[in-house]
Amino acid sequence: MQKRKFGKSNLEVSAIGLGCMGMSFGYGPPADKAEMTSLIRTAVERGVTFFDTAEVYGPFTNEELVGEALAPVRDQVVIATKFGFKLDPNTGKQVGLDSRPEHIKEVADAALKRLKINVIDLFYQHRVDPNVPIQDVAGAVKDLIQQGKVKHFGLSEAGVQTIRRAHAVQPVAALQSEYSLWWREPEAELLPTLEELGIGFVPFSPLGKGFLTGKISEDTQFDKTDFRNIVPRFSAENRKVNQALVDLIGRFAQQKEATPAQIALAWLLAQKPWIVPIPGTTKLHRLEENIGAAAVELSQEDLRQLEAAASKITVQGARYPEALQKLVGR
């Protein structure tokens, strides 16, 4: 698989990474650990070198899974994890945000143990904490970099002013936020800012939390523990309306002899050379399909036609329930 560099940093990864959250958390019951270990190792064999996890996925169990799965190939891969949530010590549930410098350092030490590694390749602030100046957050990660515990600093779902302030203290290697054919907001301010500062971009949910694969309809029933049950964009009425975008992508996929998911990922890759999407999956055939997107070539004319058609479709429904929406873009 081709490699990509994150902006001005020397961090180089496969053009498509693997988001590991859904293996343990978020989309129904955790998947079988042995099967997921095998899936992660297969991803490495297929050329994936970039793996994304976080302490809150599980909590903790996803980091343990990723660490164990990648231990035999540690020197071939880039592991990203995250800090910034406050967890209830008894239940492990998220009970708020906590990016105090002392907490960041505790999270780093715990993550190193769970991941069975001696350095975190990319350490993201998971969500911006309004109670801690971002300069202090960047300073704490800078200390960890100087101590050799972290290689690169990242932000997730941060707004442009926050990115600029953080970057002035410790260069930000990558920003992770949602971006796909059905969530285009980053194009307005984020992408130009990242280009100017030389920061890479890691779109999560590049397949619209599964919707852009074409395998979800208005009749699809999600498991009761599935996060999508509370996402306005996934209400049955909104799914029915939003099917128009999936149908459009499907038509392009037929022309290109590709799948809708491959077109959605190829579209992201074509936007900027420093964009690295991290689709998640628990299925081998999906992993292979997603990796195959790196070989799908979209010409300028393809992109122009896709853009013209997509611009006529208004996606319905917010991408987060209101309480979670407050945590993004700050």
Sequence and secondary structure as in RCSB ss.txt:
>XXXX:A:sequence
MQKRKFGKSNLEVSAIGLGCMGMSFGYGPPADKAEMTSLIRTAVERGVTFFDTAEVYGPFTNEELVGEALAPVRD
QVVIATKFGFKLDPNTGKQVGLDSRPEHIKEVADAALKRLKINVIDLFYQHRVDPNVPIQDVAGAVKDLIQQGKV
KHFGLSEAGVQTIRRAHAVQPVAALQSEYSLWWREPEAELLPTLEELGIGFVPFSPLGKGFLTGKISEDTQFDKT
DFRNIVPRFSAENRKVNQALVDLIGRFAQQKEATPAQIALAWLLAQKPWIVPIPGTTKLHRLEENIGAAAVELSQ
EDLRQLEAAASKITVQGARYPEALQKLVGR
>XXXX:A:secstr
  EEE TTS  EEESS EE GGGTSSBSS   HHHHHHHHHHHHHTT  EEE  TTTTTTHHHHHHHHHHGGGGG
G EEEEEE EEE TTT  EEEE   HHHHHHHHHHHHHHHT SSEEEEEESS  TTS HHHHHHHHHHHHHTTSE
EEEEEES  HHHHHHHHHHS EEEEEEE BTTB GGGTTHHHHHHHHT EEEEESTTTTTGGGT   TT    TT
BGGGG GGGSHHHHHHHHHHHHHHHHHHHHHTS HHHHHHHHHHHH TTB    B S HHHHHHHHHGGG    H
HHHHHHHHHHTT    S SS HHHHTTS  
